[in-house]
Amino acid sequence: MSVLIRPKHALCAAALLTLGLPAASTLAQVPPALAQVDALEGLFGAQPTFRRSGAKGVCASGYFVGNAQGMALAPSSIFSGQRLPVVARFSVGGGSPKASDKGRSVRGLAFSISTPDGQQWQGSSVSAPVFFVSRPEQFAPFLQARTPDPATGKPNPERLKAFNDANPDTLRQAAYLSKAPVPASYASAQYWSTNAFELVNARGESQFARWQFVPEAGLTGLTDDELKTRPDDFLADELRLRVKAAAASFALQFQLARPADTIDDPTQAWPPERPVVTAGRLVIDSVEPGAGGACDKISFNPLALPAGIRPSSDPVLLARPAPYALSQGRRLGEAATR
Ligand code: HEM
């Protein structure tokens, strides 16, 4: 059977090839979430029972206390000032449970806050102010371009260059991480949502914002000498020891956008002079002694939002729940059959 390619479709395929993305015929066959999760498995290998991204990590718990400034921006019981229970997970970027804690990837902070009136706020953030794709369709080809060719054991250099040249926005996160110190502790890194959200106040007025967790202990990174001497696994034990001595805490801040700021591209940071409002405090006072814990059953769905906080039109944000659910389904299914 012959397939008629209409000029419009031919143009789409040509445009995708220019972008360094697979042709439309390939994309059309694979639902995006499946392509994204399969690409994570392709790069990091099949890692049964583990998250396909943020595979290495530790579950923790504590509480969140919101304040009046948070309430003024987003009227929700999240900001009532009551102590609200939190399940949190700290992680190392990528889909390998054996990733080195000294790697120049991101560290992650995911959280789930619950209120007595049944609201929930879930989210995850990374230790970089920008994400590595501005559009969800770049996610799978970004990883595929970095996946070793079985014949050489290395990524195909031409393919990688073609993708990078066609998608310079996907290099911004790595450029930031190459200059940032490697965090010395999960509790001394700053974490950014990178995605924008819409805050709607009691008068119905809208304000776009990104949130960030700023460690109250200050930021500390590893020196070159410390990088040489630290083992590949130290972050989880460091957090356990630290929290046994005293709780670890973070200020929750909203960075407020101006009307001209881009709200639909998480690879673009907003100017640092944008106002920042502290809306609450996250306190971590307990860390799981080993693997597992309450985090296993949670996928920290970034669209599980409380009253007053809405998704923005950021396509990366809107695309996240499907691959999270798929990864969660795979890992919980694998755990159940062990
Ligand atoms: C199209 C974009 C994205 C895709 C396809 C994607 C995919 C995934 C998947 C499949 C998981 C594992 C979920 C699970 O098994 O529970 C995950 C976890 C995670 N993602 Fe994303 N992600 C995207 C964007 C983002 C963004 C914008 C951020 C934050 C800036 C982020 C931060 C994280 C973190 C920190 C984790 C680990 C969460 C945990 O500890 O459970 N991701 N992601």
Boltz pocket constraint, residues with backbone or C-beta under 6 A from the ligand:
constraints:
  - pocket:
      binder: B
      contacts: [[A, 36], [A, 37], [A, 50], [A, 51], [A, 52], [A, 53], [A, 54], [A, 57], [A, 89], [A, 90], [A, 91], [A, 107], [A, 108], [A, 109], [A, 110], [A, 124], [A, 125], [A, 126], [A, 128], [A, 131], [A, 135], [A, 136], [A, 139], [A, 192], [A, 193], [A, 194], [A, 195], [A, 266], [A, 295], [A, 298], [A, 299], [A, 300], [A, 316], [A, 319], [A, 320], [A, 323], [A, 324], [A, 325], [A, 327], [A, 328], [A, 331]]
      max_distance: 6.0
